[in-house]
């Protein structure tokens, strides 16, 4: 099932409702949404077990498998910036897709 704009927007909305301050889209849904089979998101501002609750809620609402990980500090070795190009916030990705239409 392709990952389309509406599931990403749903994830953004739910993350905001849970208090997220940043949501980073990465992986296949960013690189090739038509071929993506899941959403990969990094989230900041949702502490502890609330992050798991958010993940469950996003999967329940979108019916798309989800990998939701905590956003790491910029100096952490597993921070998204260490993976090179291809990272973007979910909201910025949606804006670019909408403007490309």
ABEGO torsion letter per residue (X at the ends): XBBBAAAAAAAAAAAAAAGBABBBBBEAAAABAAABABBBBBBBGBBEAAAAAAAAAAAAAAGBBBBBBBBBBAABAABAAAAEBGBBBAAAAAAAAAAAX
